[in-house]
Amino acid sequence: MEIRHEIEVARPPEAVFDFLVDTDSFAAVDRSLVSFEPSGVMRVGLQGTFVQRRRGMTARSTWEVTELERPSRIQVAIRGMGYEMTEIATMSATGRGTLA
């Protein structure tokens, strides 16, 4: 299964990339997030955990940064109870900012 979503952000790709690789921005991107670790800037090989609250249930998952190409691509492997997925964010410049 594949899910795609695109947004245009009125900022240059470098600024969008910097926002997304700062783990302290996770809560702004995922409102179901209860807690996460570690805090700081992502790098390839960095691993962490998420705790999310959805529909009255608490879910725990782990994540690992598998690829970073500044300022155009972020890839993270996520594993939870009964699932694995790869989340990829790509950024490209447009006339009005960044298509992410």
TIVOPA-102504 format. One record per residue: residue number from 1; residue in one letter; x negated, y negated, z negated of N, C-alpha, C, O in turn. Coordinates in nm, 2 decimals. Atoms other than C-alpha are relative to their C-alpha. Last residue first. Layout:
% residues N
NODE resi resn     nX     nY     nZ    caX    caY    caZ     cX     cY     cZ     oX     oY     oZ
NODE  NUM    a      X      Y      Z      X      Y      Z      X      Y      Z      X      Y      Z
...
***
This chain:
% residues 100
NODE resi resn     nX     nY     nZ    caX    caY    caZ     cX     cY     cZ     oX     oY     oZ
NODE  100    a   0.05  -0.11   0.08  -0.69  -1.86   0.02   0.10   0.11   0.00   0.09   0.21  -0.06
NODE   99    l  -0.10  -0.10  -0.01  -0.66  -2.13   0.29  -0.06   0.12  -0.08  -0.17   0.17  -0.06
NODE   98    t   0.04  -0.14  -0.01  -0.87  -2.42   0.17   0.12   0.09   0.02   0.22   0.08  -0.05
NODE   97    g   0.05  -0.06   0.12  -0.85  -2.79   0.21  -0.05   0.14   0.02  -0.14   0.16   0.10
NODE   96    r  -0.05   0.06   0.12  -0.65  -3.01   0.45  -0.05   0.06  -0.13  -0.01   0.03  -0.24
NODE   95    g   0.01   0.15  -0.01  -0.83  -2.95   0.78   0.05  -0.07  -0.13   0.02  -0.18  -0.15
NODE   94    t  -0.10   0.05  -0.10  -0.88  -2.59   0.68  -0.02  -0.15   0.00  -0.10  -0.20  -0.07
NODE   93    a  -0.02   0.15  -0.01  -1.18  -2.42   0.51   0.11  -0.02   0.11   0.12   0.04   0.21
NODE   92    s   0.05   0.06  -0.12  -1.16  -2.05   0.44   0.04  -0.14   0.01   0.15  -0.17  -0.03
NODE   91    m  -0.02   0.14  -0.01  -1.13  -1.85   0.12  -0.06  -0.05   0.13  -0.17  -0.02   0.16
NODE   90    t   0.09   0.06  -0.10  -1.09  -1.48   0.07   0.04  -0.15   0.01   0.16  -0.18  -0.01
NODE   89    a  -0.04   0.14  -0.03  -0.96  -1.31  -0.24  -0.10  -0.05   0.10  -0.22  -0.04   0.09
NODE   88    i   0.09   0.08  -0.08  -0.98  -0.93  -0.27   0.06  -0.14   0.02   0.17  -0.16   0.06
NODE   87    e  -0.05   0.14  -0.02  -0.82  -0.72  -0.54  -0.11  -0.08   0.08  -0.22  -0.09   0.04
NODE   86    t   0.11   0.10  -0.03  -0.90  -0.35  -0.52   0.07  -0.13   0.03   0.16  -0.14   0.11
NODE   85    m  -0.03   0.09  -0.11  -0.66  -0.11  -0.69  -0.12  -0.09   0.02  -0.21  -0.11  -0.07
NODE   84    e   0.12   0.07  -0.04  -0.66   0.19  -0.92   0.03  -0.09   0.11   0.11  -0.05   0.20
NODE   83    y   0.02   0.07  -0.13  -0.36   0.34  -1.10  -0.14  -0.06   0.01  -0.21  -0.08  -0.08
NODE   82    g  -0.07  -0.05  -0.12  -0.24   0.58  -1.36  -0.01  -0.08   0.13   0.06  -0.05   0.22
NODE   81    m  -0.05  -0.14   0.03  -0.34   0.39  -1.68   0.08   0.04   0.13   0.19  -0.01   0.15
NODE   80    g  -0.09  -0.01   0.11  -0.53   0.10  -1.54   0.05   0.14  -0.02   0.00   0.23   0.05
NODE   79    r  -0.05  -0.13   0.04  -0.82   0.03  -1.31   0.08  -0.01  -0.12   0.05  -0.07  -0.22
NODE   78    i  -0.09   0.00   0.12  -0.91  -0.29  -1.12   0.05   0.15  -0.03   0.10   0.21   0.07
NODE   77    a  -0.06  -0.13   0.02  -1.20  -0.32  -0.87   0.08   0.00  -0.13   0.02  -0.04  -0.24
NODE   76    v   0.00  -0.05   0.13  -1.28  -0.69  -0.79   0.08   0.14   0.00   0.19   0.14   0.05
NODE   75    q  -0.06  -0.13   0.00  -1.37  -0.85  -0.46  -0.02   0.06  -0.14  -0.13   0.06  -0.20
NODE   74    i   0.01  -0.06   0.14  -1.44  -1.22  -0.42   0.07   0.14   0.01   0.18   0.14   0.06
NODE   73    r  -0.06  -0.13   0.03  -1.50  -1.38  -0.08  -0.03   0.05  -0.14  -0.14   0.03  -0.19
NODE   72    s  -0.10  -0.05  -0.08  -1.57  -1.72   0.09   0.07   0.13  -0.04   0.18   0.16   0.01
NODE   71    p  -0.12   0.04   0.07  -1.78  -1.96  -0.12   0.12   0.07   0.07   0.23   0.02   0.06
NODE   70    r  -0.03   0.15   0.02  -2.00  -1.78  -0.21   0.00  -0.07   0.13  -0.10  -0.05   0.20
NODE   69    e   0.07   0.07  -0.11  -1.99  -1.41  -0.12   0.04  -0.14  -0.01   0.15  -0.18   0.04
NODE   68    l  -0.01   0.15   0.00  -1.92  -1.21  -0.43  -0.07  -0.05   0.11  -0.19  -0.03   0.13
NODE   67    e   0.06   0.08  -0.11  -1.86  -0.83  -0.43   0.03  -0.15  -0.03   0.14  -0.18  -0.07
NODE   66    t   0.07  -0.08  -0.09  -1.79  -0.55  -0.68  -0.06  -0.08   0.12  -0.15  -0.03   0.19
NODE   65    v   0.02   0.08  -0.12  -1.67  -0.74  -0.98  -0.09   0.08   0.09  -0.20   0.12   0.05
NODE   64    e   0.15   0.01  -0.03  -1.55  -0.48  -1.23  -0.01  -0.08   0.13   0.06  -0.05   0.23
NODE   63    w   0.04   0.05  -0.13  -1.21  -0.46  -1.40  -0.15  -0.01   0.02  -0.22  -0.02  -0.08
NODE   62    t   0.14   0.04  -0.01  -1.05  -0.27  -1.68  -0.02  -0.05   0.14   0.05  -0.02   0.24
NODE   61    s   0.08  -0.04  -0.12  -0.68  -0.24  -1.76  -0.14  -0.05  -0.01  -0.17  -0.13  -0.09
NODE   60    r   0.15   0.03   0.01  -0.45  -0.26  -2.06  -0.06   0.06   0.13  -0.03   0.17   0.17
NODE   59    a   0.08  -0.08  -0.09  -0.07  -0.28  -2.03  -0.15  -0.04  -0.02  -0.17  -0.16  -0.02
NODE   58    t   0.14   0.05   0.00   0.17  -0.41  -2.30  -0.08   0.10   0.09  -0.08   0.22   0.06
NODE   57    m   0.10  -0.10   0.02   0.54  -0.35  -2.23  -0.14  -0.07   0.01  -0.16  -0.17   0.08
NODE   56    g   0.00  -0.05   0.13   0.83  -0.59  -2.27  -0.10   0.10  -0.04  -0.11   0.15  -0.15
NODE   55    r  -0.12  -0.07   0.02   0.88  -0.64  -1.90   0.01   0.07  -0.14   0.06   0.18  -0.16
NODE   54    r  -0.10   0.00  -0.11   0.52  -0.72  -1.85   0.12   0.08  -0.04   0.11   0.19  -0.08
NODE   53    r  -0.14  -0.03   0.06   0.26  -0.82  -2.11   0.10  -0.01   0.12   0.12  -0.12   0.17
NODE   52    q  -0.11   0.07  -0.06  -0.10  -0.80  -1.99   0.13   0.05  -0.06   0.14   0.16  -0.10
NODE   51    v  -0.12  -0.05   0.07  -0.43  -0.70  -2.16   0.11  -0.09   0.05   0.11  -0.21   0.04
NODE   50    f  -0.13   0.08   0.00  -0.72  -0.73  -1.93   0.09   0.06  -0.09   0.10   0.18  -0.10
NODE   49    t  -0.14  -0.05   0.03  -1.07  -0.59  -1.97   0.10  -0.10   0.01   0.08  -0.22  -0.02
NODE   48    g  -0.08   0.06   0.11  -1.42  -0.66  -1.84   0.13   0.07  -0.02   0.15   0.18   0.04
NODE   47    q  -0.11  -0.08   0.04  -1.71  -0.56  -1.62   0.08  -0.07  -0.11   0.02  -0.13  -0.20
NODE   46    l  -0.06   0.04   0.12  -1.97  -0.78  -1.44   0.13   0.08  -0.02   0.21   0.10   0.07
NODE   45    g   0.03  -0.09   0.11  -2.15  -0.58  -1.17   0.07  -0.03  -0.13   0.08   0.05  -0.22
NODE   44    v  -0.01  -0.14  -0.04  -2.16  -0.86  -0.92  -0.04   0.09  -0.12  -0.15   0.07  -0.18
NODE   43    r   0.12  -0.04  -0.08  -2.13  -1.19  -1.11   0.02   0.14   0.04   0.09   0.21  -0.03
NODE   42    m   0.02  -0.14  -0.06  -1.83  -1.36  -1.27  -0.13   0.01   0.08  -0.19  -0.09   0.13
NODE   41    v   0.00   0.00  -0.15  -1.86  -1.68  -1.47  -0.03   0.14   0.05  -0.12   0.21   0.00
NODE   40    g   0.11   0.05  -0.07  -1.76  -1.69  -1.84   0.01   0.01   0.15   0.12   0.02   0.20
NODE   39    s  -0.02   0.14  -0.05  -1.54  -1.52  -2.09  -0.12  -0.04   0.07  -0.23  -0.01   0.03
NODE   38    p   0.07   0.11   0.07  -1.56  -1.15  -2.12   0.04  -0.13   0.06   0.10  -0.14   0.16
NODE   37    e   0.14   0.02   0.03  -1.29  -1.04  -2.18  -0.09   0.05   0.11  -0.04   0.14   0.18
NODE   36    f   0.10  -0.05  -0.09  -0.92  -1.08  -2.14  -0.14  -0.01  -0.06  -0.16  -0.10  -0.15
NODE   35    s   0.14   0.02   0.04  -0.61  -1.16  -2.34  -0.09   0.07   0.11  -0.04   0.15   0.19
NODE   34    v   0.00   0.03   0.14  -0.23  -1.19  -2.30  -0.14  -0.03  -0.05  -0.16  -0.12  -0.13
NODE   33    l   0.12  -0.03   0.07  -0.21  -1.22  -1.92   0.01  -0.04  -0.15   0.04  -0.15  -0.18
NODE   32    s  -0.03  -0.11   0.09   0.14  -1.22  -1.79  -0.12   0.04  -0.08  -0.11   0.12  -0.17
NODE   31    r  -0.07   0.04   0.12   0.09  -1.57  -1.65   0.04   0.11  -0.09   0.08   0.09  -0.21
NODE   30    d  -0.08  -0.12   0.04  -0.18  -1.45  -1.41   0.07  -0.04  -0.13   0.01  -0.03  -0.24
NODE   29    v  -0.03  -0.08  -0.11  -0.36  -1.73  -1.22   0.10   0.11  -0.03   0.19   0.14   0.06
NODE   28    a  -0.07   0.09  -0.09  -0.37  -1.99  -1.49   0.05   0.07   0.12   0.15   0.03   0.19
NODE   27    a  -0.13   0.02   0.06  -0.46  -1.72  -1.75   0.08  -0.10   0.10   0.21  -0.08   0.10
NODE   26    f  -0.09  -0.12  -0.01  -0.75  -1.60  -1.54   0.14  -0.03  -0.04   0.24   0.00   0.03
NODE   25    s  -0.12   0.04  -0.09  -0.91  -1.95  -1.52   0.10   0.11   0.01   0.21   0.09   0.07
NODE   24    d  -0.09   0.08   0.08  -1.14  -1.87  -1.82   0.12  -0.06   0.08   0.21  -0.11   0.02
NODE   23    t  -0.10  -0.09   0.07  -1.28  -1.59  -1.61   0.09  -0.08  -0.09   0.20  -0.04  -0.12
NODE   22    d   0.00   0.04   0.14  -1.45  -1.86  -1.39   0.11   0.08  -0.07   0.22   0.05  -0.05
NODE   21    v   0.10  -0.09   0.06  -1.49  -1.68  -1.05  -0.03  -0.04  -0.15  -0.11   0.02  -0.22
NODE   20    l  -0.03  -0.14   0.01  -1.16  -1.82  -0.93  -0.10   0.09  -0.07  -0.07   0.19  -0.13
NODE   19    f  -0.12  -0.02   0.09  -1.22  -2.18  -1.01   0.03   0.15  -0.02   0.05   0.19  -0.13
NODE   18    d   0.05   0.03   0.14  -1.57  -2.18  -0.86   0.11   0.02  -0.10   0.09   0.07  -0.21
NODE   17    f   0.09  -0.11   0.04  -1.43  -2.02  -0.54  -0.04  -0.02  -0.14  -0.03   0.08  -0.22
NODE   16    v  -0.10  -0.12   0.02  -1.15  -2.28  -0.51  -0.08   0.12  -0.05  -0.04   0.19  -0.15
NODE   15    a  -0.08   0.03   0.13  -1.41  -2.56  -0.56   0.10   0.11  -0.03   0.11   0.15  -0.15
NODE   14    e   0.09  -0.02   0.12  -1.65  -2.41  -0.30   0.07  -0.02  -0.13   0.05   0.05  -0.23
NODE   13    p   0.02  -0.14   0.04  -1.36  -2.36  -0.05  -0.09   0.02  -0.12  -0.07   0.10  -0.21
NODE   12    p   0.10  -0.07  -0.09  -1.28  -2.74  -0.05  -0.02   0.15  -0.05   0.00   0.17  -0.17
NODE   11    r   0.14   0.01   0.05  -0.97  -2.85  -0.24  -0.09   0.07   0.09  -0.04   0.16   0.17
NODE   10    a   0.06   0.12  -0.04  -0.61  -2.91  -0.14  -0.13  -0.03  -0.06  -0.15  -0.13  -0.13
NODE    9    v   0.03   0.08   0.11  -0.51  -2.55  -0.17  -0.08  -0.12   0.04  -0.16  -0.12   0.13
NODE    8    e   0.09   0.11  -0.04  -0.33  -2.36   0.10  -0.02  -0.09  -0.12   0.07  -0.13  -0.19
NODE    7    i  -0.04   0.13   0.05  -0.17  -2.03  -0.02  -0.11  -0.10   0.06  -0.22  -0.06   0.08
NODE    6    e   0.09   0.11  -0.04  -0.17  -1.68   0.13   0.06  -0.13  -0.06   0.18  -0.16  -0.06
NODE    5    h  -0.06   0.13   0.03  -0.02  -1.36  -0.01  -0.10  -0.11   0.03  -0.22  -0.10   0.00
NODE    4    r   0.08   0.12  -0.04  -0.09  -1.01   0.10   0.08  -0.12  -0.04   0.21  -0.13  -0.04
NODE    3    i  -0.08   0.12   0.03   0.02  -0.68  -0.06  -0.09  -0.12   0.04  -0.20  -0.13   0.00
NODE    2    e   0.08   0.12   0.00  -0.12  -0.35   0.07   0.10  -0.12  -0.02   0.20  -0.12   0.04
NODE    1    m  -0.08   0.12   0.00   0.00   0.00   0.00  -0.09  -0.12   0.00  -0.20  -0.13  -0.06
***
